[in-house]
């Protein structure tokens, strides 16, 4: 399609540009929505993120080229000039380029996939997303760590088998009126009733100390999947609360 190189009416020019921007945003949103609906890739969203990023880059590039034509910019000359200064730009943006290539290597090579549990530079977490420039790793506290892809390709990291077991420790303060042995038997049976809590190592209750009118204990168990740790920490904490309420009501 041949666009006018010069548009005398500045208002119409602005309208055309806004139209291109709006259409571009709508298309990218539709692409993202369509990709998220591809349930057959639900277990491994790594390739989906790569395809989505590439499609978005192409869409933005086409939109930029269309907008430049409204200003009468010679696309051929522009591309040639970009080629001339490409070396200089590459030095200035070497970290960005390095991360881009590292992202492609990670995604195509499938050395790391979304949902994997890894540990790098002493930080352990599960991979939530891999984009062309960075990888999002969520740690035990739910904090998102954005790691440049070049860091993963240039450094040693630990990759755990899927699913990765994870130990959960809960500190509890029981009133002195509650029998510790009875509590231990009760809470261990409760933990063993949940399928996502591992049978080995076995759940356990440890005595810590008696302080400020309460018995301080540590309830420990292993979840079969690292990603379930927060959910079952809440579940078992609630079971402990229920037992303490029953103890108070029986007094």
N, C-alpha and C positions, 0 to 999 in steps of 0.2 A: 504494500500500500504506500502511495507517495504522499507524504505529509508536506504542507506548505512550509517553506523555509523561513519565511518572515510573515508574521501576523501583525498587522497594524493596530488592531484593536487589542489593547493590553488586557481589558476585562475578559474578552473571550479566551485569550491565552491562559489567563489564570483559571478560568472555568475548565478548559481542556486539561490543564495540569492536575487540578484537583480531581477531575474525573478519572484520570489515569491512576492517581494515588489511591482513590477509593476502590476502584476496580481491583487494583493490585492487592490491597488489604483483604478484600472479600475473597479473592482467589486463594490467598495464602491461608486464610481461616478455614476455607472449605477443604483445602489439602490436609491441614492438621486434623480437622474433624474426621475426614475420611480415613486417614491413617490410624487414628485412635479406635476406629470401629472395626479394624481388621483383626477380629478375634482369633483367627487361626494362627496369628503370630504372637498371641498374648504371652506365651511363656518366654519368648525371646524378642524383645522390642528393639534390640540393637540395630538390626537392618532397617527397621522402620524409621528410626531416628535419622539414620544416614540418608535414606531416600528422601525423607521430608526436608532435610537441610539442603540437599542438592537441588530439589525442585524449587524451594524458596529462593535460592541464590539465582537460579535461571530466571525465575519470574521477576525478581528485583532488577536483574541486569536488563531484561527486555524493557521493563518500565522506564529505566533510566535512559536507555537509548531512544525511546519514543519521546521522552521529555526534552532530551537534547536536540532532537530534530525541530521541535517547536521554536527553539532559539537559533536555528539556522547553523548549528554546529556540524561541521563535516565529520561524519563518523569514521570514514576511512582515514582522514588525517589524524583524528583523535587517537585511533587505535595504533597508527604508526608512531605517533609521539609517545604513546604509552610504552611501546616497544623500545624506543630509544632510551627512555629514562628508567626502564624496567630494572636494570642492574642497580641503579642508585636506590630505587625504592626497595628492592629486595634486601639490601643491606640495612635500611632503616626499619624494615618490618620483618627481620629475620626470625624473631621469636614467634610472631603470628604465623608465618609460613611454616616454621618448624612444628608448631602445634597442629596446623592443618594437616600436614603430611603424616604426623604421628597419629592423628585421629583416624585418618584413612587406613593406616596400617593396623591399628587396634580393631577397627570395625570389620575390615575385610579379612584380616587374619584370625579374627575371633579368639584372640588370646585372652581377652576379657569380655564378658558379656553382661548385659543388664541382669541384676539379681545375684551376681557372684559376690562372694565375701572375700575381700582382700585386705592386706595390711601393708602400708608403705610409710616409711619414715616414722615408725612407731604408732601410726594411727590406723585403727582397724574399723571397717564398716562394710556395708553392702553397696554395690554399684547401683545407683538409681537411674542414671542417664549417662550416655556417651554421645557427645556432639562432635562436630568437626574440630572444635578448638579445645574443649575441656571435658573432664569427666566429673560427675557429681557423686561423691561418696558420703553416705549418711552414717555417722558413728553411733555408739551406744546411747548417747544422750539425745539423739535425734538431730544433731547439728549437721548441716550440710557443708561438706568441704569440697570446694571447687578446685580440682587439681588439673593443671595444664597437662595436656596429653604428652608433651615432650618429657615431662617428669616420669611418666609411666614407661615410656620407651627407652629412656636413658638411665633408669635406676632399677635396682633390684627390689622386687616386692614379693610378698607371700600371697599365694592364692589357695584358699581352702576349698575342700571338696564340698559339693552340694548334695544334700543340705548340710550346713555347718552347725554342729551342736554349740550351745552357748550356756554358760553357767549364770544363773540368776541368784543373787543374794539379797535377802530382805531382812532388815533389822527390825525387831519387834520388842516392845516393852510390855510385858504381862504384869497385871496386878499380882501382888504376893498371895492373894487369896486363890489364885488359879494354880492347880497342880500341873507342874511342868511335864511330867511323864504322860499324863492324860492328854495334855495339849499336843505333845509330840506324836502320840499314836493317832490322834484325830487328824492332824494336819498332813501327816505322811500318807494316810489313807486317801485323803482328799486329793493330794498331788498325784498319787498313783492312779486315780480314776480318770485323769485327763490323758487322752491319747497323744497329745503333742508334747507331753513331758516325758523325757527319756526314762526307761527302766534302769539303764546303766549309763553313767554312775547313778546310784540310787539317791532319791531325795533324802535329805538329812536335816536335823535340827541340832544346833550347837548352843551351849550355854556360854554367855559372854561374861556377865557380872550381875550383881545385885546392887542397885543404886537408886536413890531417891524413891524408895517405896515400890520398886518394880523389879522384875526379873528381866534382864536384857538377853534376848536370844537372837540367833542368826538362823534363818530358814533358807536352805540352799537346795536348788534343783537345777537340772539341765533341760533346756528345751531342744527338741530335735532340729528345729530350723531357726537360724539366727534371726530371721525376720519376725519371729513370733515372740521374741523376748519381752517386748513392752506390753503386749496384750496379756501374757500370762503373769507378768509381774503385778499387774492390776488385779487379775483374777484371784491369785493366791493371797494378795494383800487383803482383798475383800473377804476371803475365807477366814483369815486370821481375825478380822474385825467381827465377823459373825460369831466366832467362837467366844471372843471376849464379851460380846453382848449377852450370849447365853450364860456365861459364867456370872455376870452381874445380875441377871434376872433370877438365877438360882440361889442367890444369897438370901 
